[in-house]
């Protein structure tokens, strides 16, 4: 009795590769996420990326102005961000989600006039 491998990767006949691939595909129940399984992702457009970066830059600028003693507000399609100086030298950050109607308030203390956090 002589052993002859079937799989061409292990020395078997190269003509068996098509048969082995067809068998593997027949029993494979995995489907790629973009093949209609409900996990479809939309690619972000250049305009969306620009708007996201602009919002980020404006939020950074708003926070840096708070360190100089200024308060400010930023309103987008999705949210309203309101930053006011608190009574004890801290900062109150008020967030309002326009889509869900939820709001949050964050109190930050220990901010000096340079906008740095004292730990």
Order of alpha helices (4+ residues) and beta strands (2+ residues): alpha-alpha-beta-beta-beta-beta
